[in-house]
Amino acid sequence: MTTGPGKPTDAPRFIYDIDDRPPLKYVLLYGLQWAIIHFPALIIVAVLSSSVLDVGLNEEARLLQLILLATGLFTAVQSLWGHRYPLLEGPSTALLLTYLLLAPLGIEAVQGGTIIGGVLLICLVMSRKLKNVVAFATPNVVGVILLLIAFSLLPFLARLMSGIGSDSPQGDVSVFLFSVLLVLVMAGISSRASGVVKTLALLIGMAFGTLVLFLIRSPGLQHLTGAAWISLPDRPFASVPEFYWPAMLAFALSYVAVLVNSLGSLHGIAGVTDRERLPSATSRGIFFNGVAGILCGCLGIVGMVSYSISPGVVLANRVASRYATACCGVILLVAAFVPKLSALLALIPPPVVGAALCVAMGTQVGAAVGIIASKGMKGRDYFVVGLPVLLGTLVGFLPDTFMDSLPAGARVFLRNGLIFGILLVLLLEHVLMRERRTKKGDL
């Protein structure tokens, strides 16, 4: 990657930079790679949403279609015209938690709250106050965000890589060891290969891992063979939103978490690609998050946020092209109307997805260390960096019984280690341990 204005001088050299357009055949492969990594999270959201609403399998399939539709649409729109970074869009964890907590009030109240949250984000952008936020993204803040993204995923990665599931609640040591081996294979391809092979390291590793696990454990193909080729979402607007003030207040607080999460994702990807476009990208990205909230509220699904795993995937593949994530959005859009494609993507074993995410997050940790160290570290920096990373990671390991004892509003923030850590690093960096400016004449 050439070092232009706004681009970090120590950034890795990408084979395809942020505005480069790779050949179509490679764009399709890169997009598929993103989609495979993204797909399991979308399935989890659909399953949780349908379970809390106490509906059947048909309703779960309908929710998955709508989630794929919104995710694919806004991933493509954001990549091409929104923030214009290689970032995935998807259901927000903070909003999912609020969705689950408020489901007993009825889906109509949840819809109304989600719509109000989206409107608030749009109003914030239109007030032109977001530009002041960019100045707070110091190297310490960006580095901590990248570290928190990786470390907050550790509980999720542990479940994926150890093979823990409904059919194996204790996990499987052999599956975990194979997943670790797969991590080393992907990392080896990414670091030692060249050209296009390097950019497809995760996809090659996932294909190899899927083949091996399929040979060991023959998968059930009933969902694939029974899935229809073409299907339109049934009843996309199943109910009329209701604006119930407790739900609106809860979602207003949750959208503060969405704002922090999206800003963290934008600063994280800017730190490894292009900082110059960040001011305009921030306002456009948050604006489309608000638009997504309104649409998702009408559809009765969880609102969107810019996903924070993207910097690690970009660093592992050496492909920063936003057209690759736009292609991922198109693939997910197609999957929303082609259940056969959704069923095929769902066949990728969780340990294989976990291994790919582990490689991506490993490279992200290295990039974060480089960003923090680039300006040199002073005594205060060890606290500013170390405490948010430690406490933000710790939050992810707090037991459910402890979280359930907290008020719903507090759970929105404390259950998300990324948001908790971001708020803490901002407090330390800019308030409690703010660096004093040296006056002229001072020695």
Buried (B, 14 or more C-beta within 10 A) or exposed (E): BEEEEEBBEEBBEBBBBBEBEBEEEBBBBBBBBBBBBBBBBBBEBBEBBBEBBEBEEEBBBBBBBBBBBBBBBBBBBBBEEBBBBBBBBBBBBBBBBBBBBBBEBBBBBBBBBBBBBBBBBBEBBEEEEBEEBBEEBBBBBBBBBBBBBBBBBBEBBEBBBBBBBEEEEEBBEEBBEBBBEBBEBBBEBBEEBEEBEBBBBBBBBBBBBBEBBEEEEEEEEEBBEEBEEEBEBEEBEBEEBBEBEEBBEBBBBBBBBBBBBBBBBBBBBBBBBBBEBBBEBBBBBBBBBBBBBBBBBBBBBBBBBBBBBBBBBBBBBBBBBBBBBBBBBBBBBBBBBBBBBBBBBBBBBBBBBBBBBBBBBBBBBBBBBBBBBEEEBEEBBEEBBEBBBEBBBEBBEEEEEEBEEBEBBEBBBBBBBBBBBBBBBBBBBBEEBEEEEEEEEEE
